[in-house]
Amino acid sequence: MILKVDDNAPPFVLPQGPGQMVDAGAAFDEGPVLLLFYPLAFSSVCTEEFCTLRDDWSEWGELGVSVLGISVDSSFVAQKFRQLEELPFPLLSDFNKDVCASYGTLHDDAFGQRGISQRAVFLVARGGTIRYAWVGQDGEQVDFDGIRAAIAGL
């Protein structure tokens, strides 16, 4: 089941690179945190999404939100994608699919592939409550204006 607004966000710890762990639960305590689940690194829609965020990074910094990208890619792939696209936020590897499962974002079938994440966004307020939740359809781009409005409403 996909998590929704007012649900508690499950805390988790995932690698952003080999041996480099990120504790999202600790980040929830400092809040707000924007979780961006994405299907696969280097795909055209994911690259466009993250480069849009990167190109407007100063604006996101002013909003005071931490950003974490999450996919089922290995930590090696996530680290390389982040480096090549010069992304200013961590990309985390949910290679074992535990976090995607707990947020309800695992795709049953995406272009013949099972077990990858749907494109989804969760805004987690300080303390761990979800204040914005969105899950896209295949190829659908993230609504950054909707996210900004949700952040402003915190």
Backbone as a ProteinNet text record, in pm:
[ID]
protein_1_A
[PRIMARY]
MILKVDDNAPPFVLPQGPGQMVDAGAAFDEGPVLLLFYPLAFSSVCTEEFCTLRDDWSEWGELGVSVLGISVDSSFVAQKFRQLEELPFPLLSDFNKDVCASYGTLHDDAFGQRGISQRAVFLVARGGTIRYAWVGQDGEQVDFDGIRAAIAGL
[TERTIARY]
83.4	0	87.8	57.1	133.6	99.8	203.8	181	117.4	44.5	-26.8	-6.6	-61.2	-52.1	-106.1	-36.7	-64.6	-17.4	34.1	97.1	233.3	281	416.5	513	619.1	720	810.7	822.5	913.3	1058.1	1128.4	1269.6	1351.9	1465.8	1551.8	1694.4	1785.1	1925.9	1964.7	2020.5	2061.6	2197.9	2271.1	2399.8	2382.9	2467.2	2473.8	2595.7	2679.1	2796.4	2842.8	2934	2982.4	3035.1	2969	3011.1	2973.1	2898.2	2857.8	2707.7	2674.1	2534.2	2470.3	2342.7	2263.3	2145.5	2127.8	2020.6	1905	1806.8	1691.9	1608.2	1601.5	1525.3	1578.9	1710	1770.4	1737.1	1734.7	1699.9	1555	1465.4	1324.9	1313.1	1398.5	1395.7	1436.6	1520.4	1564.1	1469.6	1402.8	1300.8	1323.8	1243.6	1169	1262.4	1217	1295.1	1207.7	1263.6	1195.7	1254.3	1172.1	1213.8	1167.6	1262.9	1232.7	1266.8	1165.7	1185.1	1186.7	1282.6	1292.4	1323.2	1276.5	1291.8	1437.3	1512.3	1648.1	1737.1	1857.8	1956.2	1981.2	2012.5	2049.9	1932.7	1810.9	1696.2	1664	1600.6	1580.9	1494.7	1384	1294.8	1361.9	1431.4	1500.3	1610.9	1684.8	1792.5	1735.1	1628.3	1565	1514.9	1451.9	1399.6	1510.8	1618.4	1724	1805.6	1821.4	1892.8	1809.8	1678.5	1591.3	1609.7	1611.6	1632.7	1770.6	1871.9	2009.2	2018.7	1955.9	1966.6	1896.3	1799.7	1728.2	1771.1	1889.9	1931.1	1932.3	1971.4	1975.2	1835.7	1735.1	1597	1556.9	1593.2	1558.6	1629.7	1753.7	1827.3	1759.2	1703.5	1632.4	1505.3	1448	1326.3	1355.6	1482.5	1521.2	1483	1480.8	1443.2	1565	1581.7	1683.6	1623.5	1704.3	1656.6	1734.4	1661	1720.9	1656.1	1736.8	1688.4	1704.8	1608.2	1610	1569.6	1653.4	1618.7	1671.6	1637.3	1685.6	1819.8	1876.6	2010.4	2110.4	2222.3	2327.6	2388.5	2455.2	2518.3	2627.9	2689.7	2791.6	2729.2	2613.8	2543.5	2492.5	2432.1	2380.3	2492.7	2606.6	2720	2770	2778.3	2826.1	2727.3	2598.1	2494.6	2504.4	2519	2530.8	2654	2766	2889.9	2876.5	2830.1	2823	2726.2	2615.9	2516.6	2540.7	2646.1	2683.5	2565.5	2502.5	2385.8	2429.5	2369.1	2410.5	2340.1	2275.4	2204	2233.6	2221.3	2252.5	2152.1	2203.7	2121.3	2147.8	2041.5	2053.9	2014.5	2082.7	2057	1967.9	1848.8	1759	1762.4	1882.4	1906.4	1822.8	1801.4	1722.1	1571.7	1533.5	1393.5	1309.8	1373.6	1300	1229.4	1296.9	1239	1127.8	1152.9	1047.8	923.1	942.9	829.1	756.5	829.9	765.8	690.1	730.4	659.2	554.3	553.2	452.8	481.7	608.3	639.9	691.7	698.4	750.1	653.7	708.4	631.7	608.7	485.1	456.5	518.5	512.1	567.7	591	716.5	752.6	835.1	771.5	840.6	903.7	831.7	879.2	974	995.2	1084	1001.4	1024	953.9	1049.8	994	1073.9	1154.8	1123.4	1186.2	1085.7	1135.4	1047.2	967.5	846.6	770.6	830.3	807	846.6	747.8	799.8	714	785.4	706.4	759.1	685.4	762.1	705.6	777.7	701.6	757.5	730.7	839.1	829.5	861.5	766.3	785.1	870.8	923.5	999.4	912.8	972.3	899	854.1	854.6	829.7	692.3	609.1	476.2	481.1	419.8	415.3	315.2	360.9	275.9	244.2	311.4	283.7	319.8	232.3	257.8	207.3	290.8	256.5	324.6	251	307	268	367.4	342.7	314.9	257.9	238.6	364.3	381.7	501.4	526.6	647.5	688.4	643	558.4	506.7	615.1	629	731.2	678.5	768.2	736.7	682.3	584.3	525.1	602.3	707.8	791.3	715.8	621.7	542.1	455.5	398.4	318.7	402.1	525.1	616.1	651.3	683.6	716.9	600.4	478.6	360.2	345.5	371.3	361.7	467.1	586.8	693.1	655	602.7	561.4	451.7	369.8	260.2	301.6	428.2	471.9	480.8
-117.9	0	124.1	218.6	342.7	431.8	487.3	578.4	706.6	772.7	894.4	1003.4	1120.1	1234	1194.4	1236.8	1212.7	1076.9	989.9	865.6	898.8	812.8	826.5	767.4	840.7	794.5	692.9	572.6	475	524.6	526.5	565.8	456.1	493.3	395.3	447.2	354.4	384.4	313.4	389	332.4	388.4	315.4	366.4	465.6	569.6	659.5	625.9	543.5	491.1	372.7	295	180.1	223	174.2	205	342.3	420.2	555.8	556.4	541	526.2	661.6	674.9	794.1	750	815.5	784.2	881.7	838.7	925.2	950.9	853.6	873.4	990.4	1005.4	1119.9	1249.6	1243	1361.3	1402.4	1303.7	1335	1415.2	1386	1459.7	1605.5	1630.8	1767.3	1834.7	1757.3	1793.5	1921.2	1953.9	1861.6	1790.5	1675.1	1593.2	1558.7	1577.9	1543.2	1412.4	1308.5	1177.9	1165.3	1146.7	1132.8	990.1	905.4	769.5	776	708.1	709.7	570.1	537.4	401.3	357.3	426.3	382.4	500.7	499.4	600	592.9	705.7	720.2	707.6	684.7	686.5	832.1	856.3	994.1	1076.8	1021.4	1098.7	1125.6	1025.5	1044.2	1148.5	1142.1	1238.7	1379	1395.3	1526.4	1578.2	1490.5	1529	1581.1	1504.8	1542.7	1660.8	1675	1791.4	1918.6	1907.8	2022.8	2066.8	1972.7	2003.3	2065	2006	2057	2201	2228.3	2360.7	2468.4	2429.9	2523.5	2504.9	2450	2409.8	2524.3	2644.5	2755.7	2783.8	2772.7	2792.7	2685.9	2560.3	2451.9	2470.2	2516.5	2543.4	2648.4	2749.5	2855.4	2802.6	2696.9	2639.7	2560.4	2529.8	2461.9	2315.1	2249.2	2108.4	2024.9	1910.2	1814.2	1726.7	1688.4	1607.3	1476	1365.5	1233.3	1162.6	1120.7	1039.5	893.1	809.6	667.1	582.7	482.7	385.6	249.1	148.9	13.3	-12.5	88.5	75.5	43.2	-18.7	-43.4	89.3	88.6	211.1	258	167.3	204.6	285.1	239.3	308.5	443.5	446.5	572.6	675.1	630.8	721	774.6	689.8	732.8	828.4	799.7	887.7	1025.9	1028.3	1155.3	1232.6	1164.1	1229.9	1287.2	1205.7	1248.4	1364.3	1364	1470.9	1586.9	1574.6	1679.7	1718	1616.8	1639.1	1679.2	1782.6	1833.5	1767	1654.8	1584.7	1435.3	1360.7	1217.9	1136.1	1035.2	933.2	804.7	744.9	628.8	501.2	393.1	263.4	178.6	146.7	52.6	-78.4	-128.3	-247.2	-366.3	-377.5	-488.7	-461.9	-341.8	-303.4	-292.4	-287.8	-280.2	-146.5	-38.1	95.1	118.9	84.3	98.3	19.7	-98.8	-179.7	-112.4	-55.6	5.5	133.9	201	321.1	288.2	163.5	119.7	161	181.6	233.7	129.6	2.1	-98.1	-119.2	-117.8	-136.1	-285.5	-323.3	-462.5	-497.6	-404.3	-428.2	-294.1	-262.7	-140.4	-179.6	-177.6	-212	-351.3	-444.8	-581.1	-605.7	-503.7	-518.1	-510.4	-605	-605.8	-563.5	-497.7	-466.5	-339.5	-250.8	-119	-21.9	90.3	187	267.2	298.4	397	533.9	629.4	766.8	817.5	857.2	899.2	1005.7	1088.9	1196.2	1195.2	1204.5	1218.7	1332.9	1428.5	1535.4	1498.4	1479	1437.6	1557	1596.4	1709.5	1667.3	1766.6	1738.4	1650.2	1544.9	1451.1	1326.4	1330.6	1208.6	1189.3	1292.7	1280	1322.8	1244.3	1276.5	1389.7	1496	1612.5	1631.3	1553.9	1556.3	1418.7	1362.2	1232	1232.5	1183.8	1178.6	1057.6	982.5	869.5	887.4	892.4	917.6	792.7	813.9	707.6	701.9	594.2	577.6	700.5	754.4	868.8	1003.3	1005.4	1130.8	1200.5	1329.9	1407.6	1460.8	1480.9	1532.5	1674.9	1707.5	1841.1	1924.9	1991	2067.7	2185.1	2244.8	2354.5	2304.5	2186.5	2127.4	2098.5	2054.3	2027.4	2157	2260.7	2390.6	2442	2426.9	2473	2394.2	2264.5	2181.9	2222.1	2250.9	2296.1	2428.9	2519.5	2651.4	2637.6	2530.7	2510.2	2447.5	2407.9	2345.8	2447.6
0	0	0	-86.1	-95.9	23	85.1	196.7	146.4	235.8	197.4	302.5	274.2	365.1	502.4	605	747.2	797.2	707.8	753.8	814.2	901.6	953.4	851.2	823.1	728.9	797.5	743.6	804.2	797.1	910	906.5	840.2	784.2	719	711.6	688.6	664.9	536.1	440.3	311.5	271.1	186.9	139.2	24.3	26.2	-88.8	-174.4	-122.8	-191.8	-109.9	-162.9	-86.7	51	156.5	292.8	343.5	266	306.2	335.9	463.5	501.3	534	500.1	530.8	616.4	730.7	824.3	801.5	723.3	693.9	818.4	908.9	1032.6	1112.8	1119.2	1188.1	1114.4	980.7	902.6	927.3	947.2	975.6	1105.2	1201.4	1328	1309.8	1207.7	1178.7	1081.3	996.9	899.7	823.9	727.4	641.7	542.8	494.8	401.9	281.9	164	40.4	-11.1	-17	-67.6	-211.5	-302	-444.1	-487.3	-496.8	-546.3	-698.9	-759.6	-905.6	-956.6	-1078.9	-1129.1	-1146.9	-1230.2	-1260.7	-1299.7	-1249.7	-1288.2	-1438.4	-1496.2	-1636.6	-1732.7	-1684.3	-1775.1	-1807.3	-1919.8	-1966.2	-1870.6	-1821.9	-1734.9	-1599.4	-1544.8	-1416.4	-1428.5	-1536.6	-1558	-1569.2	-1645.1	-1659.5	-1523.9	-1447.4	-1315.9	-1224.9	-1213.7	-1120.9	-1170.8	-1300.9	-1353.8	-1336	-1344.8	-1315.9	-1171.7	-1082.4	-940.5	-918.3	-980	-969.3	-1020.2	-1132.9	-1194	-1113.3	-1029.1	-941	-795.5	-772.7	-639	-538.7	-578.7	-482.4	-427.7	-511.2	-465.8	-363.6	-391	-299.1	-165.9	-170.7	-47.6	37.8	-26.4	45.5	111.8	59	117.3	244.4	268.7	391.9	397.9	283.6	278.9	238.8	304.5	263	154.5	57.2	-54.8	-57.5	-73.3	-87	-205.3	-302.7	-413.1	-376.9	-415.3	-378.1	-498	-529.5	-633.4	-592.9	-672.3	-646.1	-713.6	-775.8	-833.9	-723.8	-759.3	-661.1	-616.9	-503.3	-455.1	-550.7	-624.5	-722.6	-837	-883.9	-991.9	-943.3	-824.9	-770	-755.1	-704.5	-685	-820.3	-920.2	-1052.3	-1117.8	-1107.9	-1162.7	-1097.5	-966.4	-893.4	-940.1	-954.6	-998.5	-1139.1	-1232.2	-1371.3	-1392.5	-1318.8	-1333.2	-1235.7	-1154.7	-1057.5	-968.8	-911.6	-827.6	-686.7	-630.1	-498.7	-380.4	-402.8	-296.8	-309.6	-199.2	-202.1	-283.7	-352	-414.9	-339.1	-287.7	-200.8	-274.2	-239.2	-299.7	-209.9	-261.1	-194.1	-272.3	-291.4	-373	-326.2	-195.3	-141.2	-143.9	-184.5	-207.3	-80.2	35.8	162	179.9	146.7	166.5	64.7	-60.6	-162.2	-122.3	-68.9	-24.8	90.4	185.8	302.7	266.4	159.1	113.7	7.3	-38.4	-135	-277.9	-312.8	-445.2	-544.3	-505.7	-599.6	-715.5	-834.4	-957.2	-981.1	-1013.1	-1048.4	-1182.4	-1275.6	-1408.2	-1476.4	-1500.8	-1572.1	-1693	-1809.2	-1932.9	-1925.3	-1861.6	-1850.1	-1734.4	-1650.7	-1535.6	-1407.4	-1318.1	-1190.2	-1080.2	-979.1	-861.7	-869.7	-963.7	-961.2	-899.6	-855.3	-789.6	-891.4	-855.1	-930	-898.6	-986	-957	-851.1	-736.2	-625.7	-543	-478.9	-395.3	-262.4	-154.4	-20.9	48.5	98.9	180.8	325.4	399.8	538.8	627.4	710.8	801.2	920.5	990.2	1112.8	1202.5	1253	1337	1262.7	1126.9	1051.8	991.2	987.4	927.2	781	694.8	552.3	529.8	462.4	435.1	288	203.5	59.6	6.8	-75.2	-134.4	-278	-367.3	-509.2	-570.3	-650.4	-724	-869.5	-956.9	-1098.1	-1178.5	-1293	-1390.9	-1478	-1553.4	-1636.1	-1722.8	-1712.2	-1792.8	-1740.6	-1639.2	-1584.9	-1502.4	-1524.1	-1456.3	-1322.4	-1229.8	-1096.4	-1106.3	-1023	-1016.7	-914	-959	-867.1	-805	-878.2	-821.2	-706.4	-720.7	-612.9	-490	-512.3	-400.6	-328.9	-406.4	-346.1	-260.8	-312	-238.2	-107.2	-112.3	8	111.7	64.9	155.4	219.5	138.7	190	295.5	284.3	377.9	510.1	522.4	647.9	759.1
[MASK]
++++++++++++++++++++++++++++++++++++++++++++++++++++++++++++++++++++++++++++++++++++++++++++++++++++++++++++++++++++++++++++++++++++++++++++++++++++++++++

